[in-house]
Amino acid sequence: MAHRTILTERQRSVLFDLPIDETAMLRHYILADDDLEIIRARRRPHNRFGFALQLCALRYPGRLLTPGEVIPMEITRFLAAQLGLKSDDLAGYASREETRHEHLAALRDLYGYKMFTGRGSRDLKAWLERTAETARSNEDLARRFVEQCRATQTILPGITVIERLCADALVAAERRIDARIADRLDDEMCSRLDALLTETADSSVTRFVWLRQFEVGQNSADMNRLLDRLEFLQAMAVDRSILSGVPPHRIARLRRQGERYFAGDLRDISGDRRLAILAVCALEWRSAIADAVVESHDRIVGKTWREAKRVCDARADDAKAALKDTLQGFSNFGSALLEAYEDQASLMEAVQNAGGWSSLRGLVSTAAQLTDTLAADPLAHVVHGYHRFRRYAPRMLRALDIQAAPVAEPLLAAADIVAGTETTTTRPLTFLRRASKWHRHLNHDDGNRLWEVAVLCHLRDAFRAGDIWLAHSRRYGDLKDALVPTEVARATPKLAMPFEPELWLADRKSRLADGLERLARAARAGAIPGGSIEDGVLKIDRLTAAVPEEADAMVLDLYNRLPEIRITDLLLEVDDEIGFTEAFTHLRTGVPCKDRVGMLNVLLAEGLNLGLSKMAGATNTHDYFQLSRLSRWHVESEAMARALAMVIEGQSALPMARFWGAGQTASSDGQFFPTTRQGEAMNLINAKYGHEPGLKAYTHVSDQFGPFATQTIPATVNEAPYILDGLLMTDAGQKIREQYADTVGFTDHVFAVTALLGFQFIPRIRDLPSKRLYLFNPASCPKELKGLIGGKVREPVISSNWPDILRAAATMVAGAMPPSQLLRKFAAYPRQHELAVALREIGRIERTLFIIDWLLDADMQRRAQIGLNKGEAHHALKNALRIGRQGEIRDRTAQGQHFRMAGLNLLAAIIIYWNTRHLGHAVDSRRSDGLDCSANLLAHISPLGWAHILLTGEYRWPKR
């Protein structure tokens, strides 16, 4: 049978090569006393050496030594030291092949190793068939098979045999899953699904392509287009039970394939697979479109409030002239009356002389109008959005499967009235809080329009808070279902919190008491580094830089020693060393991309913001259709993340990176990118960045300058909830111990969760003197700190909600839901969620402890400053890289924008790797010239330079 290649040479090497690093040899090749006794029973030194070597190879990687195999010198030295032999003693072992076979037979007999034959091989093949369904990739299955062979002491067969077995098992598993889904569909449903590939929508595209063309909108027309798709999919009535027993990653893969096939290509696929893809897409798109509907409603409500705020501001601006005239008029009347009073003259005559009673009456009327205008809030004008809501709201409420917690049942009843499913003449207000400002305005509501707007605005808030939810939704699902069970939370090893709240509270009380005493002593002695507390007021001095004068000259010299290089050659060089293109596997077969240069062209097009069309015109190797095919079938979020992880891991292992840190601290920050107003991904405007729409790339950067995580987020959202995503959802992030952020990157909830998960959160708070301290017993606070106290910690709330706090933290660790989604729900409506309130109280405790430590620890302040500077320096590199389209992100879809941001981050990481490696060579060259290269100076250089890299022009690749 022909060899079926599913692994790259690098992946085969990881599975089959003998280990040469010291850590692996210490783990696998340390010989026990009984091993040495058996080995020393061999008479000649080379036989003892060879016997020991075969034993080690059988233990790890678990294979036979091949004839003529060259044994690495590191291994021979390691074993020779244990055996009391010389490395050269191994040379005579290969002279007689029979001896090797005899030793193998002895090893099998003594240690129980068996060949891959007979019943053992049949059992392993059956195990492989079962495991293939849950394997996430070709490499994953091959690795599991190798580990199972080691566990059962089965000697590994040849790599070609393993690849063939794994390939066959993966194909069989794929067919079983396709058949499992297809068999659960009746004939009528099969016909409906197949019709998606032949029916047309809008007389332009097939129904299948039309359904997958959806994005979150921002107006009623966008909403109705989404509802058209949602109602169509609901009418199809595909039962979700057809996916029972199918692993989630298999469902995700089928969906991604459906999003890449053209309708004509999908029609040519075999029946079971075609039906499985169509059924999965119908179900997954139904949930995704419902989520998009809720998000679009959120944006429309936000737009309505912004417009109401602008109306208020505009009327206040218009009233300024009238306000000035009115005040001047009252000033004239007041002066006349005071003068008459002091002269004991007639007040009537004074009024007449100042303008008369009619003029005064007019001033009073104008003043009353101005008072109402200036006192008005946006609530007075949100009713203007009624017609916008009316175009889609009843239809939306009928289409969504909304479920509610008891606290939100009055709101759901009011929503049924808006939807028209309930007929009543009364308009209940029980969904409003007693102190709500809406009551005052609703008393003057004509035609119940404002009431409907109030219901829809509260509906937005309830979705954000999780008081109402959608069935089978990832983003707006039931929060209780999202949280892992308590028993799972207790078994989570990464939680830095005890299971009993009393233990945690006692520890925090002790730490707070000690910290307050230390801060009070420092305040009395005037010994607060860079600050002081005087009369209860905290004052902070600006932190000064601490960069040696010699550092700048050394940086210039080292960068002058770097070779100039074209970006194409740089990419090839880094890929030769790391093999990051191997992360881009085919979406259907899982085989790594074989067209390496084509893949690099695609990544370069993303990273430089050129797009595939411009890149096709600039490269000498591929046309647009070739690049488009590679992008469609190989580029996805998971592949980008895998490639980035490979580059980050490689860069952190370079000797030069150790001068910058140990990879255990990181900073995170958002970078704004302007976008187009057109397209399906309607981008948002943040006034902080001007009047053009845009998005933000929120990136985590380690102390070694590696940008190990990036997310594309709306320009208008708070950055703080996204801090934990980068820390918990990447391998590099889980190594972090200290996380830095700027002022917009912190909330009390972030303080709470980072502490509960064992991260030291260190934000640079711009308005730190205005932040208050929260204590368990404010009365016991030292008198020097009384002016800094903000309130008392609500200890009972923490204790009563401790089990759910454990569950929330464990859910984030498990990755069942991105931490940002959970934190955004907690932040949306804390007054209705005791869990959110409890987390806020924990955050206040942790923030108080942090402020105390910050004020007393100048080294902490400097570490945070250095970390944040590294993150901000990344912005300059990325601005230099996004040379295409004047730096504007013009992709029409949210997915395209995400790939553009991920590609830019990956390209930056690749450049950082190359710079790190060659700066190490430059340091060696500088040292050979007798120049100073002390660790103190090298800590101040960064691998973020790009002047030596040719980024523009034609992208010509060498023929290989």
ROMIBA-602884 format. One record per residue (C-alpha): x, y, z; residue in one letter. Coordinates in steps of 0.001 Angstrom, whole numbers, padded with zeros to 6 digits, always signed. Example, Ala and Ser with C-alpha at 12.3 -4.5 7.8 and 13.67 -1.06 7.14 Angstrom:
+012300-004500+007800A +013670-001060+007140S 
//
This chain:
+000000+000000+000000M +001278+003488-000853A +002658+005590+001985H +000073+008102+003227R +001897+011119+004616T +000062+012902+007407I +003053+014211+009390L +005886+016552+008552T +009536+015680+009050E +009597+017894+012110R +006590+016116+013630Q +008103+012696+012910R +011305+013827+014563S +009461+014815+017737V +007834+011374+017970L +010731+009136+016910F +014079+010822+017502D +016205+009907+020493L +016180+012788+023017P +019348+014829+023326I +018397+017572+025789D +019446+016998+029375E +015952+017262+030864T +014556+014515+028626A +017554+012256+029194M +017282+012671+032954L +013617+011730+032730R +013888+008727+030422H +017474+007455+030437Y +018410+007183+034112I +019184+003499+034712L +017934+001842+037918A +020007-000533+040052D +018286-003617+038630D +018900-002266+035118D +022613-001931+035847L +022736-005446+037295E +021206-006899+034102I +023469-004786+031866I +026655-005749+033715R +025865-009418+033077A +027068-008780+029492R +030746-009624+029192R +032251-007057+026838R +032061-003275+027249P +030516-002690+023793H +027832-005318+024510N +026985-003668+027825R +026814-000309+026114F +024672-001607+023239G +022317-003495+025544F +021769-000342+027646A +021223+001740+024515L +018591-000650+023178Q +016850-000637+026559L +016734+003167+026586C +015434+003320+023014A +012648+000863+023872L +011638+002989+026843R +011719+006231+024900Y +010754+006873+022193P +009677+003221+022266G +011209+001915+019052R +014006-000312+017809L +017357+001086+016794L +017707+000981+013013T +020774-000557+011318P +023434+002060+010773G +021658+004653+012945E +023966+007387+014208V +023638+007741+017969I +023914+011359+019169P +027057+012099+021156M +024965+013530+024029E +023345+010134+024592I +026565+008118+024420T +028196+010413+026972R +025152+010268+029252F +025011+006462+029220L +028803+006037+029386A +028883+008081+032590A +026337+005769+034211Q +027987+002561+032995L +031549+003561+033827G +032516+003177+030158L +033976+005366+027445K +031912+006763+024588S +034152+004909+022109D +033162+001562+023649D +029952+001612+021610L +031809+001437+018291A +032184-002359+018249G +028527-003079+018972Y +027285-002848+015399A +029833-005334+014020S +027670-008396+014715R +023951-008092+013915E +023117-011384+015642E +024156-009886+018975T +021671-007085+018542R +018876-009584+017863H +019869-011664+020860E +019831-008568+023077H +016416-007591+021750L +015043-011038+022576A +016516-010788+026069A +015027-007338+026585L +011594-008542+025507R +011852-011483+027842D +013172-009523+030828L +011102-006327+030525Y +007946-007584+028792G +008234-005622+025545Y +006286-007059+022618K +006245-006519+018887M +003364-004875+017040F +001828-008137+015875T -000938-010574+016695G -003621-009804+019251R -001714-006838+020649G -001719-005090+017283S -005420-005839+016806R -006236-004346+020206D -004210-001225+019412L -005915-000845+016031K -009326-001094+017722A -008209+001477+020299W -007027+003719+017469L -010403+003474+015726E -012184+004601+018897R -009727+007375+019685T -009747+008853+016179A -013140+010485+016764E -011836+012594+019641T -008408+013385+018126A -008108+017053+017210R -005455+016636+014485S -003305+014115+012640N -000396+014870+014931E -002597+014516+018001D -003740+011032+016969L -000222+009897+016079A +001063+011186+019424R -001719+009396+021309R -000964+006152+019438F +002733+006380+020292V +001908+007051+023964E -000504+004086+024034Q +002179+001842+022581C +004584+002970+025297R +001948+002399+027974A +001316-001158+026738T +005066-001790+026179Q +004439-002405+022487T +007465-001672+020328I +006549+001026+017831L +006124-000084+014242P +007729+001961+011470G +006650+005561+011003I +005084+004741+007645T +002943+002078+009305V +001854+004514+012027I +000953+007180+009481E -001085+004716+007424R -002911+003379+010487L -003700+006888+011738C -004816+008075+008306A -007133+005070+007908D -008535+005550+011416A -009188+009269+010818L -010973+008600+007526V -013061+005847+009116A -013953+008108+012077A -014956+010910+009729E -017206+008575+007754R -018801+007198+010923R -019615+010672+012178I -021019+011702+008786D -023159+008568+008652A -024282+009046+012279R -025605+012515+011496I -027085+011596+008114A -028902+008524+009503D -030757+010748+011960R -032269+012819+009150L -035543+011748+007559D -036119+011902+003810D -037996+015189+003988E -035198+016863+005938M -032591+015522+003505C -034542+017082+000646S -034745+020420+002470R -031026+020431+003125L -030130+019515-000458D -032454+022261-001700A -030168+024818-000015L -027643+024109-002770L -030065+024660-005667T -032559+027306-004517E -031537+030921-004956T -032071+033861-002640A -032330+037432-003886D -031962+035988-007424S -028197+036098-007086S -026717+033422-004812V -027783+030016-003624T -029715+029786-000407R -026715+028053+001216F -024314+030918+000437V -026976+033485+001377W -027417+031910+004798L -023745+032080+005701R -023411+035731+004696Q -024313+037361+007982F -022635+039819+010302E -023687+041829+013328V -025556+044920+012120G -026264+048351+013520Q -029622+049417+012068N -033098+048049+011486S -032362+047049+007878A -029411+044930+009019D -031595+043424+011718M -034330+042438+009298N -031793+040780+007022R -030603+038733+009974L -034168+037863+010917L -034867+036693+007358D -032107+034125+007744R -033043+033158+011281L -036699+032594+010420E -035742+030541+007383F -033519+028262+009461L -036149+027970+012169Q -038696+026938+009555A -036378+024142+008447M -036693+022729+011980A -033449+020741+012038V -033452+018859+015355D -030404+019529+017498R -030446+015963+018772S -028835+014814+015498I -025519+016053+016915L -025794+013967+020078S -022561+012112+020740G -020555+014079+018169V -017409+015690+019659P -017618+019507+019651P -014421+019934+017631H -015868+017667+014921R -018954+019867+014772I -016764+022962+014517A -014727+021401+011720R -017840+020484+009706L -019106+024029+010103R -015809+025544+008982R -015797+023287+005929Q -019325+024380+005066G -018250+028011+005301E -015494+027398+002753R -017231+025229+000157Y -018972+026781-002799F -022428+025345-003438A -021307+023627-006642G -018391+021935-004900D -020611+020793-002059L -023078+019207-004478R -020273+016949-005750D -019511+015502-002301I -020843+012094-001282S -024291+011997+000297G -023539+011401+003988D -020812+013985+004163R -022793+016581+002252R -025829+016091+004485L -023682+016179+007639A -022104+019488+006596I -025467+021010+005659L -027150+019864+008878A -024334+021110+011096V -024245+024463+009297C -028026+024852+009606A -027882+024282+013365L -024717+026266+014053E -025753+029201+011879W -029149+029277+013577R -027480+029807+016950S -024887+032209+015551A -027501+034333+013772I -029607+034488+016941A -026526+035752+018786D -025946+038295+016002A -029561+039474+016356V -029083+040119+020073V -025760+041884+019446E -027341+044010+016704S -030150+045012+019074H -027492+045937+021615D -025822+048205+019067R -029111+049786+017997I -030027+050579+021596V -026572+052073+022097G -026960+054145+018931K -030347+055424+020140T -028882+056521+023469W -025968+058250+021757R -028354+060145+019516E -030489+061139+022515A -027363+062363+024277K -026400+064406+021232R -029873+065971+021150V -029511+066942+024815C -026086+068424+024191D -027248+070263+021067A -030204+071822+022885R -027931+072851+025740A -025591+074495+023218D -028504+076245+021533D -029685+077524+024893A -026407+079257+025687K -027309+082489+023896A -030779+082631+025455A -029264+081780+028833L -026871+084728+028567K -029686+087139+027608D -031936+085823+030381T -029241+086184+033023L -028489+089686+031770Q -032200+090566+032010G -032477+089231+035552F -029284+091097+036426S -030820+094362+035212N -034062+093772+037129F -032163+092730+040241G -029910+095781+040128S -032919+098090+039709A -034799+096485+042592L -031794+096567+044909L -031133+100213+044069E -034792+101107+044765A -034728+099128+048028Y -031583+100916+049209E -033053+104334+048248D -036412+103378+049755Q -037976+104215+046369A -041044+102571+044865S -040405+098992+043729L -043232+099305+041205M -041473+102208+039516E -038182+100300+039587A -039773+097369+037742V -041342+099678+035183Q -038059+101494+034609N -036167+098164+034183A -038528+096938+031438G -041912+096402+032925G -043855+093485+034307W -044430+091914+030890S -040688+091798+030310S -040136+090221+033735L -042887+087688+033044R -041127+086788+029790G -037812+086348+031562L -039385+084023+034148V -041001+081944+031389S -037729+081728+029468T -035845+080791+032637A -038295+077957+033296A -037794+076636+029756Q -034025+076904+030046L -034125+075075+033378T -036018+072196+031784D -033638+072155+028813T -030473+072099+030894L -031902+069581+033362A -033078+067187+030638A -031396+063778+030401D -031244+061475+027342P -034353+059672+028616L -036379+062630+027414A -035310+061935+023817H -034882+058162+023460V -038502+057963+022345V -037287+059303+018998H -035887+055850+018363G -039344+054289+018563Y -039860+053987+014814H -036431+052389+014401R -037301+049766+017022F -040783+049237+015640R -039387+048127+012254R -037909+044966+013755Y -038620+044553+017486A -041920+042594+017371P -040474+040263+014757R -037247+039826+016751M -039080+039006+019965L -041210+036384+018218R -038186+034784+016554A -035885+034509+019570L -036285+031687+022066D -035835+033896+025132I -035782+032364+028593Q -035622+034287+031840A -034622+034006+035465A -037382+034778+037998P -036082+038311+038473V -036622+039043+034756A -040042+037408+034292E -041879+040793+034431P -039581+042046+031664L -040290+038955+029560L -044036+039484+030032A -043668+043080+028863A -041652+041863+025851A -044522+039540+024908D -046813+042579+024768I -044362+044398+022463V -044144+041274+020293A -047933+041157+019949G -048222+037665+021387T -050046+039062+024406E -052959+041487+024036T -053664+043830+026919T -054616+047438+027375T -052396+047907+030401T -048697+048537+030201R -047099+047018+033341P -044145+048768+034941L -043083+045965+037258T -039930+045376+035225F -038650+048789+036354L -036905+049389+039636R -038752+051533+042118R -036192+054347+041881A -035852+054172+038078S -035802+057493+036193K -038071+055941+033589W -041123+056346+035910H -041061+060141+035710R -040961+060164+031923H -043493+057347+031463L -046120+059386+033335N -046264+061664+030269H -046037+058874+027656D -048477+059311+024796D -049393+056186+022882G -047101+053963+024985N -044180+054573+022642R -041733+055401+025402L -042910+052318+027309W -041956+050084+024378E -038574+051793+024126V -038081+051233+027863A -038846+047514+027484V -036365+047139+024615L -033632+049060+026455C -034063+046914+029554H -034053+043851+027344L -030562+044847+026167R -029374+045236+029754D -030889+041909+030812A -029106+040058+027995F -025840+041663+029024R -026328+040677+032642A -027528+037151+031943G -030975+037691+033522D -032424+036495+030219I -030767+034147+027757W -031143+032174+024553L -031288+028417+024413A -028277+026784+022665H -026349+030050+022528S -022608+030331+023076R -022571+034019+023847R -026000+034585+025375Y -026623+031192+026948G -027734+030492+030512D -024956+031473+032883L -025796+028619+035259K -025323+026078+032471D -022027+027684+031491A -020492+027360+034961L -018817+024027+035674V -020256+021914+038521P -018952+022408+042044T -017224+019026+042110E -015323+019927+038941V -014366+023272+040457A -012975+021549+043548R -010865+019272+041343A -009370+022164+039359T -005673+022349+040294P -004987+025892+039088K -007255+027693+041539L -005258+029796+043995A -008044+029786+046554M -009142+027454+049390P -012470+025658+049312F -013530+027247+052606E -014180+031011+052507P -013167+031378+056164E -009571+030459+055333L -009385+032971+052486W -011014+035744+054520L -008709+035151+057486A -005672+035386+055215D -006878+038629+053639R -007695+040165+057018K -004190+039393+058216S -002577+040769+055060R -004694+043932+055166L -003860+044588+058824A -000153+044125+058165D -000233+046240+055000G -002103+049117+056647L +000354+049159+059546E +003329+049238+057162R +001750+052047+055106L +000895+054060+058227A +004492+053761+059514R +005821+054881+056140A +003390+057820+056075A +004451+058934+059554R +008118+058675+058640A +007679+060280+055201G +009165+057136+053718A +006648+056377+050938I +008764+055985+047763P +007837+058706+045313G +004829+059910+047303G +003375+061095+050596S +000169+061150+052663I -000514+064535+054219E -003741+065371+056059D -005369+062249+054617G -004485+063214+051035V -002314+060943+048892L +000220+062583+046585K +002215+060675+043949I +005362+061873+042185D +006126+060988+038594R +008349+057928+038189L +011718+058794+036662T +013439+056725+033993A +016412+054551+034928A +018211+053815+031658V +022051+053847+031669P +023588+056477+029401E +025675+053834+027623E +022576+051861+026569A +021645+054084+023610D +025068+053824+022025A +025119+050053+022484M +021664+049692+020900V +022764+051642+017824L +025929+049598+017516D +024118+046258+017787L +021507+047192+015180Y +024267+048426+012862N +025750+044927+013074R +022508+043276+011904L +022458+042234+008229P +019980+043926+005907E +017384+041449+004716I +014297+041249+002550R +011107+040283+004357I +010740+037240+002088T +014168+035909+003035D +013460+036618+006695L +010263+034543+006587L +012017+031628+004894L +014854+031702+007400E +012548+031655+010411V +010369+028930+008906D +013456+026803+008258D +014271+027003+011966E +010773+026735+013481I +008466+025347+010805G +005532+027578+011719F +003894+027012+008310T +003281+023418+009406E +000588+024759+011731A -001587+025569+008709F -003161+022193+008041T -005813+021463+005423H -009250+021937+006932L -010522+018649+005479R -007546+016264+005607T -005522+017784+008456G -002323+017505+006386V +000120+020452+006769P +000286+022826+003829C +002838+021559+001310K +003042+024842-000617D +005271+026659+001836R +006003+029715-000309V +002329+030076-001167G +001440+029948+002524M +004075+032580+003318L +002614+034776+000581N -000813+034517+002206V +000564+035332+005662L +002542+038247+004279L -000564+039578+002537A -002421+039496+005857E +000414+040899+007948G +001257+043789+005618L -002440+044610+005074N -002095+044154+001304L -004782+041581+000657G -004472+038615-001681L -005142+040564-004866S -002311+043049-004291K +000008+040274-003135M -000681+038265-006308A +000517+041238-008325G +003623+041734-006182A +004884+038147-005905T +006693+036119-008544N +005273+032725-007574T +001475+032644-007230H -001624+034149-008793D -004741+035293-006965Y -006690+032065-007310F -003825+029990-005922Q -003484+032290-002928L -007258+032372-002429S -007448+028574-002359R -004631+028354+000183L -006266+031011+002343S -009703+029418+002218R -008585+025899+003141W -005587+026452+005410H -005994+029770+007244V -008219+029766+010331E -008057+031127+013860S -006734+027930+015434E -003990+027629+012816A -002935+031244+013394M -002821+030572+017137A -000728+027409+016673R +001748+029159+014397A +002061+032085+016831L +002643+029682+019736A +005455+027967+017803M +007171+031297+017085V +006758+032537+020664I +008116+029289+022084E +011077+029393+019707G +011880+033015+020527Q +011697+032442+024286S +014258+029630+023961A +016860+031880+022300L +019744+032880+024607P +019260+036591+023910M +015675+036526+025220A +016872+035640+028714R +018342+039141+029146F +014807+040579+028954W +013038+038235+031345G +011957+034693+032074A +008624+034839+030232G +006735+035165+033528Q +005522+038763+033295T +003432+040380+030591A +001605+043556+029676S -001558+044013+027640S -002909+046978+025728D -005269+047815+022890G -004177+049380+019601Q -006680+051249+017435F -006920+050565+013702F -009123+052653+011381P -011593+050723+009262T -013999+051349+006426T -017587+052401+006981R -018781+049985+004326Q -019265+046234+004484G -020960+043591+006532E -018795+044231+009607A -020219+047609+010573M -017478+049140+012669N -017951+051444+015620L -016783+054978+016326I -014948+055791+019532N -014646+059539+020020A -011311+059009+021767K -009791+058118+018367Y -011625+060699+016248G -014739+060469+014118H -013771+057524+011919E -014896+053964+012647P -012376+051385+013734G -011514+048359+015804L -008888+047495+018386K -006337+044716+018546A -005877+043792+022187Y -002445+042186+022540T -000539+040502+025361H +003241+040956+025245V +005620+038980+027454S +008697+040419+029154D +010690+038767+026328Q +008769+040959+023809F +006764+038031+022400G +003171+039033+021451P +001725+035701+022564F -001995+036553+022232A -004115+039026+020291T -007849+039585+019988Q -009903+041785+017699T -012418+043755+019775I -014797+046660+019039P -013284+050097+019452A -015944+051095+021976T -015722+048276+024538V -013864+048269+027834N -010542+046437+027493E -010433+045061+031043A -012497+041853+030517P -010111+040667+027785Y -007031+040512+030018I -007777+036988+031200L -008453+035633+027697D -004813+035972+026734G -003617+034551+030054L -005864+031510+030284L -006349+030513+026651M -002691+030248+025599T +000190+028123+026882D +002481+031162+027124A -000177+033075+029060G -000493+030354+031676Q +003199+030792+032519K +002650+034441+033445I +002880+035418+037105R +002660+039229+036894E +000289+040962+034480Q +000552+044703+033785Y -002136+046950+032296A -002898+050644+032057D -005796+052525+033633T -008486+051332+031180V -007399+047733+031729G -008604+047270+035294F -011875+046749+037120T -012634+045282+040521D -013807+042080+038840H -010454+041712+037071V -008630+042274+040359F -010766+039540+041919A -010440+036882+039237V -006714+037361+038600T -006040+036922+042324A -008266+033847+042548L -006401+032284+039628L -002936+033008+041001G -001929+035968+038798F -000424+039111+040308Q -002343+041909+038609F -000436+045207+038506I -002240+048011+036668P -000789+051484+036297R -003682+053572+037626I -003522+057128+036341R -005782+058628+039042D -004496+056472+041898L -004860+059234+044594P -008621+059248+043988S -008991+055511+044580K -010268+054494+048007R -009281+051643+050309L -011857+049089+051509Y -011423+047367+054869L -013168+044713+056930F -013228+047097+059911N -012719+050736+058869P -012863+051859+062532A -009544+050119+063216S -007743+051959+060435C -004655+053976+061515P -005460+057668+061780K -002923+058601+059094E -004967+056667+056539L -008506+057666+057565K -008845+059985+054567G -008158+057150+052133L -010936+054828+053341I -013825+054279+050936G -015990+051801+052791G -016451+048434+054455K -016093+045043+052774V -019355+043070+052736R -017958+039862+054167E -021264+037865+054307P -021799+038339+050547V -018441+036720+049850I -019060+033786+052202S -022556+033000+050912S -021447+033057+047260N -018123+031228+047695W -019227+027995+045918P -020319+029963+042837D -017106+031997+042984I -015195+028707+042822L -017340+027605+039865R -016822+030886+037995A -013040+030732+038383A -012931+027045+037409A -015083+027751+034343T -012541+030274+033122M -009694+027809+033693V -011570+025049+031850A -012028+027247+028776G -015724+026390+028566A -016420+030081+027997M -013968+032902+027217P -013301+034766+030473P -014176+038052+028773S -017763+036897+028189Q -018161+035913+031820L -016645+039151+033113L -018808+041258+030807R -021899+039547+032175K -020760+040193+035740F -020117+043857+034964A -023424+044450+033184A -025885+044566+036064Y -024173+043857+039403P -027137+044951+041503R -029124+041907+040395Q -026331+039334+040688H -025009+038435+044100E -022141+036576+042426L -021109+039752+040619A -021403+041726+043870V -019298+039133+045694A -016605+039314+043025L -016667+043113+043288R -016115+042877+047041E -013196+040481+046508I -011834+042872+043897G -011992+045750+046369R -009964+043723+048860I -007371+042819+046224E -007255+046384+044904R -006636+047680+048442T -003791+045202+048947L -002372+046187+045569F -002475+049933+046310I -000643+049378+049583I +002036+047262+047893D +002314+049723+044998W +002869+052713+047274L +005554+050912+049288L +007332+049101+046439D +009189+051316+043975A +010528+048222+042232D +006975+047101+041455M +006226+050493+039947Q +009324+050306+037761R +008557+046739+036626R +005087+047824+035568A +006485+050845+033731Q +008999+048692+031838I +006377+046092+030988G +003903+048644+029653L +006623+050380+027656N +007366+047064+025929K +003725+046731+024983G +003486+050264+023678E +006684+049818+021650A +004916+047041+019749H +002481+049593+018378H +005244+051326+016425A +006367+048063+014805L +002836+047128+013822K +002150+050581+012442N +005246+050187+010255A +004097+046760+009031L +000537+047604+007982R +001736+049429+004898I -001157+048462+002620G -004202+050675+002044R -002722+053527+004081Q -003051+051377+007183G -006845+051164+006994E -008401+047743+007561I -010850+047427+004665R -012011+043833+005042D -015772+043633+004800R -016310+040854+007327T -015457+040443+010993A -013631+037193+010169Q -011501+038956+007565G -010648+041688+010052Q -009690+039070+012633H -007374+037306+010181F -005785+040652+009296R -005058+041410+012961M -003841+037874+013664A -001641+037942+010561G -000131+041263+011617L +000621+039910+015084N +002171+036730+013658L +004365+038722+011279L +005498+040951+014145A +006351+037853+016217A +008376+036397+013323I +010376+039628+012980I +010936+039665+016744I +012245+036081+016570Y +014660+036959+013741W +015839+040112+015495N +016317+038242+018780T +018427+035567+017104R +020616+037964+015156H +020985+040397+018040L +022526+037459+019879G +025032+037080+017036H +025684+040847+017157A +026348+040624+020898V +028918+037873+020285D +030551+040039+017613S +030612+043064+019921R +032157+041027+022728R +034833+039707+020383S +035710+043353+019707D +036239+043865+023421G +033209+046150+023897L +030910+046238+026905D +027913+043880+026639C +026926+043536+030271S +023557+042053+031167A +022546+045390+032700N +022915+047096+029312L +021441+044271+027231L +018243+044442+029280A +017550+047822+027636H +017652+046668+024020I +014513+045492+022217S +014009+043247+019168P +011413+045611+017693L +013570+047385+015106G +012701+047166+011414W +014930+049689+009589A +017183+046846+008365H +014235+044910+006869I +013045+045675+003338L +009262+045589+003675L +008109+047163+000402T +008543+046462-003271G +008138+043178-005126E +008062+040009-003076Y +010333+037628-004932R +011086+034227-003503W +014180+032158-004331P +013522+029012-006333K +014016+025955-004180R 
//
